Amino acid sequence: NAGVMQNPRHLVRRRGQEARLRCSPMKGHSHVYWYRQLPEEGLKFMVYLQKENIIDESGMPKERFSAEFPKEGPSILRIQQVVRGDSAAYFCASSPGLAENQQFFGPGTRLTVL
Amino acid sequence: GDSVTQMEGPVTLSEEAFLTINCTYTATGYPSLFWYVQYPGEGLQLLLKATKADDKGSNKGFEATYRKETTSFHLEKGSVQVSDSAVYFCASRGMGGATNKLIFGTGTLLAVQP
């Protein structure tokens, strides 16, 4: 059973460009979480999605950031008009959906904004 | 709001030394508590967890006890190995509500020297 997959592993963008980060949850998992790890900091929750629904986006910046988890295909975290402060590692986690179940983390996407 | 505080690193130890990494939390109610480990270039892996007061989580020689009276979940290992070198994150997860988001500490880098 493959783990949580994220791609790309490394992404370089210039200021003003768009970044698209993809997350394929583990097989059978319908719940996806996105976390951001800024340099020298811990992970911060961004958004929690179930298939086709955003359940909690309380950690998402108000502008430029959006997330989706369509019925088919991976979850996408989209950052428009990137700025240098967006440089970070973005981790995706998935769970089967039950409240007590463990979140399984992907290897992360390291975004560098030049 | 809920938060997790853990001791800052880096922590540098010689092989076979005793390890303690302190972690305290603030939360409404009684959260579940976790320790995650992140090896270089990889995502987070669950190391151990405890879901109620006085529970002891253990794995790979690591232990942590959920102390409600001191709101702590300190990580310990009796004899560290070079292969334990990694970043360790303490995390909490609140009970109930529509989300299972994890709240992380800032991480503690452990470097074990031969």
Chai-1 contact restraints between the chains, C-beta under 6 A:
chainA,res_idxA,chainB,res_idxB,connection_type,confidence,min_distance_angstrom,max_distance_angstrom,comment,restraint_id
A,E41,B,T106,contact,1.0,0.0,6.0,A-B,restraint_1
A,G42,B,F104,contact,1.0,0.0,6.0,A-B,restraint_2
A,G42,B,G105,contact,1.0,0.0,6.0,A-B,restraint_3
A,G42,B,T106,contact,1.0,0.0,6.0,A-B,restraint_4
A,G42,B,G107,contact,1.0,0.0,6.0,A-B,restraint_5
A,L43,B,F104,contact,1.0,0.0,6.0,A-B,restraint_6
A,F45,B,K101,contact,1.0,0.0,6.0,A-B,restraint_7
A,Y48,B,T99,contact,1.0,0.0,6.0,A-B,restraint_8
A,I55,B,A98,contact,1.0,0.0,6.0,A-B,restraint_9
A,D56,B,T99,contact,1.0,0.0,6.0,A-B,restraint_10
A,F91,B,G43,contact,1.0,0.0,6.0,A-B,restraint_11
A,Q102,B,L46,contact,1.0,0.0,6.0,A-B,restraint_12
A,F105,B,G43,contact,1.0,0.0,6.0,A-B,restraint_13
A,F105,B,L44,contact,1.0,0.0,6.0,A-B,restraint_14
A,G106,B,G43,contact,1.0,0.0,6.0,A-B,restraint_15
A,P107,B,E42,contact,1.0,0.0,6.0,A-B,restraint_16
A,P107,B,G43,contact,1.0,0.0,6.0,A-B,restraint_17
A,G108,B,G43,contact,1.0,0.0,6.0,A-B,restraint_18
